[in-house]
Amino acid sequence: MTTQVPQVDQLPRRPATQVKNGWGDLMRQVRASGTVAVTSYDQVEVIVMDVRHYQEIVQLAASVMSNREAALAELSAEFDRRLATLQDPDTDDRIDALMASRGRTPTRPKAGSSY
């Protein structure tokens, strides 16, 4: 489903007057190119696209929103886990002990067998 989406300035253009007077011609151009930019005073006002392109855009947007919601749920769960750790009753004692140790450990670190 990976289709290249052209930028607005790369789309075929039709002035609004021509669209109003020649709807059938516009539809033929949309069927041929997939998307047409309708201009008014040389500014793009409307994009007309076939239903297939529209459905692809809707599916892509839904996929992005679903991925975003999953990522937010995962971050929220991680936050809740960390918050629960901080709210543990013995957290204050552990932090106080850590600060009091001033970087010293109660036992001497052990090196690997090669030392």
N, C-alpha and C positions, 0 to 999 in steps of 0.2 A: 504494500500500500504506500510505499514511499514514492510520492510524486513530487516533482519539482514545482513549487508554487512561484509563478512569475511575480515580479514586483509590479506595482500599479503602473509605473511609467513604461513598462514593457508590454502592456496589454494592447490589443487592437482597440482603436477608439472610434466612436461614432458621436457626432453632435446630437444633442437632444432633439433638435428639430427633425433631423433625419429619422430618429427613432420614432418620434410621434407620427411622422408621415409614412414610415415604412417598417412597421413592426415585423412583418414577414421576413424582410431582408435581415433585420437584426437577429431573428431566430435562426435563420440559415447560417449567419456568421458565428453565432454562439455554438451551434452544432458542429461547425467546422473547427473552431479554435478552442472551444470549451469555456472561454471567458471573454467578455468585451467590456471595456470601460466606456461609459456614456458621459460625455462632457457637456458643460454649459459654459460658454465664454472661455473656452480652452482650459477649463479646470475640471478634473474628474469629479463627478457628483455621485455616480452610481456605478456599481459593478454588477453586470448581469452574467450569471453562470448557469451551466447546466446542473441538473439535480445530482448527478454523480459526483461532481466536484463539491457541491454543498454537503452531501452525505459524508464524504471523506473528511471535510473540515469538522463536521459535527463529531465524527468518531475520534478524530485526533484530539479535539478539545475535551471530550469525555475521558479519553485515556490520560491526558495530562492532569485533569482534575482528580481522577482516581489515584494516580501515582502521588500526587501532592497530598491527598488525604491520607494515604498509607504512610508516607514519610512523616507527616505531622503526628499521626497516631503513634508511630514508633518513637519519635522524639518525646512525646508526652509520656509514654510508658517509661522511658529511660529517666526522665525528670522525676517521675513519681518514685522510681526505685531509689534514686539518689536522695530524694527528700526523705523517704522512709528511713534510710540509713542515718541521716542527720537527726531525725526525730527519735532515734533509738535512745532509751533511757540512759545507757552507759556511754553515750557519745561525749558528753561533757567530761567525764572522767578520762576517757581515752585522749581527748584533745589536751586536757591539762597535763597528763603524763607525757605526752609528746613534747609539749612546750617546755616542761620541766627538764627533760632529758638533754636539751640543748645540743642535739645532734649525736649524743653518746648512746651506745646500745648497752644493754645489761650484760651481754656476753660478747666475747671477742669474735669477730667474723672469721669464718673458716674459708680457707683458700682451697682450690681444687687439688687433686692428687699430684699435679705436676709441680706444686710449690713446696 
